[in-house]
């Protein structure tokens, strides 16, 4: 059915035209006014029906959630908060929604309830806003890299390597689990599996992207990744999406410059193109925070936080400097930090947010972390204790980007493989890259859902991906 998106009917330029509109009813009041939404905008379009032209049976079916189409004249609205409305001459109900059964009514629902109704939560204002912005950020990511000379590379989803060396991977197999073939020593005979070896779902496309970068110069991956971490926190998913650029002939400074420019670009894109959705989410956050203790509320509103990142140069400090700042801070001296602060321990979210929100009052990039808490592929610094790693911290979230200059020296990388107990035969191709035309190179990873959390202000990562996958939960 040819029809007009509501987003195109909210200004006065088309007043007087006959239009057709389709969507789902949000409310029907006074037997006259329908608030219709079609997902093209956070705003509803008011339809005005003459009760004399539509039977009682039709009007009884105009319930929240029902799918309808309407034809009529677009006129200037007489009501507050809207510029246009439709005087309906024809109306068709395409799908009923029994108000006794339809769970998404015009009332406040908890996030927990809506996660259970993930197949219907798109109908709410909150989630329609979140997923419109998610789409916009997807486009902005590709737009940024295309405009800056990067090539998109599709790296494997099924892999035989563990990029992080953490071992928390989902096994992929075609073996009959009721009759698993065994070797003479009682181990699983992986040679009889589909790939003839152990295979897993990937945790990162980085290692493969490095191969492409050393021929194409600048590449990026943007795809699904998986981690079998048995965690039910608000920051972890078993299935998520990663953005991972890799650049040849780049060092850690080049990497920081790229990450800062990228972050500011995509945040500005959201501010410039999703103002209505951001204003709605900003107001939602302010309303939600009224019930929180003062010390748990964000100092900056959602839109203020986005502008904070878009308009400020990022502060750059070393890990050692960060530890010194934290240990000399009032929260540390008054023992208000929950987690310890000492050299060699990874920073926690409370430490990262203190640096960003209290100390520097701007986004922060921390570099030169202890080698013992970072991945095997990060370039070893001359001090022998730290690596050329960098994390970007933003308000409300803490770490949002992690990256490094990669270790391009074969002998040192082979030593790292031994330290991390990574068999050389598992990463022979990655080591091979250091034998033939090796050069310095760098890249970073950004969890896409972390970015969406930051841009939308949502506090649980399960609420920024359409169908979250978490321990004991693979519904839909």
HUBELQUI-V534074 format. One record per pair of residues at least 12 apart in sequence whose C-alpha atoms are under 7 Angstrom apart, sorted by the first residue. I is the first residue (numbers start at 0). J is the second residue. Records with the same first field share a line. If there is no record, write none. Layout:
I = J, J
This chain:
2 = 19, 20, 21
3 = 18, 19, 20
4 = 20, 39
5 = 37, 39, 44
6 = 39, 40
9 = 82, 83
10 = 82, 83
11 = 82, 83
14 = 73, 74, 75
15 = 72, 73, 74
16 = 72, 73
17 = 71, 72, 73
18 = 70, 71, 72, 73
19 = 69, 70, 71
20 = 68, 69, 70
21 = 37, 67, 68, 69
22 = 35, 36, 37, 66, 67, 68
23 = 35, 36, 37, 64, 65, 66, 67
24 = 36, 62, 63, 64, 65, 66
25 = 63, 64
26 = 62, 63
27 = 61, 62
30 = 50
31 = 47, 48, 49, 50
32 = 45, 46, 47, 48
33 = 45, 46, 47
34 = 46
38 = 127
41 = 124, 128, 275, 276
44 = 84
45 = 84, 85
46 = 84, 85, 86, 87
47 = 85, 86, 87
48 = 86, 87
60 = 95
62 = 96, 98
63 = 96, 98, 104
64 = 96
65 = 94, 95, 96
66 = 92, 93, 94, 95
67 = 91, 92, 93
68 = 90, 91, 92
69 = 87, 89, 90, 91
70 = 87, 88, 89, 90
71 = 85, 86, 87, 88, 89
72 = 85, 86, 87
73 = 85, 86
117 = 466
125 = 280
128 = 276
129 = 455, 463
132 = 273
133 = 451
136 = 265
139 = 265, 268
140 = 265
148 = 217
149 = 217, 218, 219
150 = 217, 218, 219
151 = 218, 219, 220
152 = 208, 218, 219, 220
153 = 220
154 = 204, 207, 208, 220
155 = 204
156 = 200, 201
157 = 198, 199, 200, 201
158 = 198, 199, 200, 201
159 = 197, 198, 199
160 = 425, 426
161 = 202
162 = 202, 203, 206
163 = 374
167 = 226, 227, 228
168 = 199, 200, 225, 226, 227
169 = 199, 200, 226, 227
170 = 198, 199, 200
171 = 198, 199, 200
172 = 192, 193
173 = 192, 193
174 = 192
200 = 225
201 = 224, 225
202 = 224, 225, 226
203 = 224
204 = 220
205 = 243
206 = 429
208 = 220, 245
209 = 245
210 = 432
212 = 245, 246, 247
213 = 247
216 = 246, 247
217 = 245, 246, 247
218 = 244, 245, 246
219 = 243, 244, 245
220 = 242, 243, 244
221 = 240, 241, 242, 243
222 = 240, 241
223 = 238, 239, 240, 241
224 = 238, 239, 240, 241
225 = 237, 238, 239
226 = 238
229 = 470
230 = 470
231 = 469, 470
233 = 459, 460
234 = 459, 460
235 = 460
236 = 467, 468, 469
237 = 468, 469
238 = 468
239 = 448
240 = 446, 447, 448
241 = 444, 445, 446, 447
242 = 444, 445, 446, 447
243 = 442, 443, 444, 445
244 = 442, 443
245 = 441, 442
246 = 440, 441, 442
247 = 439, 440, 441
248 = 438, 439, 440
249 = 439, 440, 441
250 = 404, 439, 440, 441
251 = 387, 403, 404, 441
254 = 441, 442
263 = 308, 309
266 = 305, 309
267 = 309
277 = 455
280 = 455
281 = 300, 301, 302
301 = 456
304 = 394
305 = 454
307 = 361
308 = 362
311 = 361
313 = 361, 362, 363, 364
314 = 361, 362, 363, 364
315 = 363, 364, 365
316 = 364, 365, 366
317 = 365, 366, 367
318 = 365, 366, 367, 368
322 = 340, 341, 342
326 = 340
343 = 369
345 = 372
348 = 397
351 = 392, 397, 398
352 = 394, 395, 397
355 = 392, 393, 394
356 = 394
362 = 392, 393
363 = 391, 392, 393
364 = 389, 390, 391, 392
365 = 389, 390, 391
366 = 387, 388, 389, 390
367 = 385, 386, 387, 388, 389
368 = 385, 386, 388
369 = 384, 385, 386
370 = 384, 385, 386
375 = 415, 416, 419
376 = 405, 406, 412
377 = 403, 404, 405, 406
378 = 404, 405, 406
379 = 406
387 = 403, 404
388 = 402, 403, 404
389 = 401, 402, 403
390 = 402
396 = 453
399 = 445, 449, 450
400 = 443, 444, 445
401 = 443, 444, 445
402 = 442, 443, 444
403 = 441, 442, 443
404 = 440, 441, 442
405 = 440, 441
407 = 433, 437, 438, 439
408 = 433
409 = 430, 433, 434
448 = 460, 463, 464
451 = 463
